Amino acid sequence: MTDVKTLSHDPYNLIITGVGGQGNVLASRVLGNMLSNKGFFVTIGETFGASQRGGSVMSHLRISKDKTCSPQIPRGKAHMVVALEPVETLRVLMEYGNPNVKALCNTRPIHPVGVITGANNYPDTRDLKSWIEELTESAWFIDATDMAVKLGNPIFGNIMMIGALASQNELPIDRKDFEAVILAAMGPEKTKINLMAYDKGMEMAG
């Protein structure tokens, strides 16, 4: 587990991105609370496209052990991108990426209206992976949505991505931190299934 004193960057700049309806905002709140409970200063800034129509949603998390930061990550200064949708991974990396950025990407695409109607084309999965790998120091690809469906609801993909992030030891977070936040927010009845989702995410990206 990463120690607070050895946090690689301060502030640590993390972006969670996806499209409307994937639980992007919930994921950023859960992760922010996990880190706040550990004594970190966490600033969250969010941007929304046409989120109710499946537009882009992006949360900037700036994590520091001793200061409050501005909510917007500077262009080209992200350390980690956690993406719930593959094209959104690419979109964020092109603006906030750098040669040392890392990325965790859910591989299940969500096609925008233009693709569904045939007006636009969605990139091939192999091409997307190749482009993402070219833009990152390290990239991990997991089908969180497929596993979430097996657990009963595709929305659990966002929780799996938190588990996947925890497995990388980029931040000082663990299962107990997650359990405490979910228990406080959702109660014991929903904690068990969320812990299952978290564990699956850790397993798939570990």
Secondary structure, DSSP 4 states (H G I P E B T S, - for coil): ---GGG-SSSSEEEEEEEETTS-HHHHHHHHHHHHHHTT-EEEEEEEESSGGGT-EEEEEEEEESS----SSPPTT--SEEEESSHHHHHHHHHHH--TT-EEEEE------HHHHTTSS-PPPHHHHHHHHHHT-SEEEEE-HHHHHHHHT-GGGHHHHHHHHHHHTTSSS--HHHHHHHHHHHH-HHHHHHHHHHHHHHHHHH-
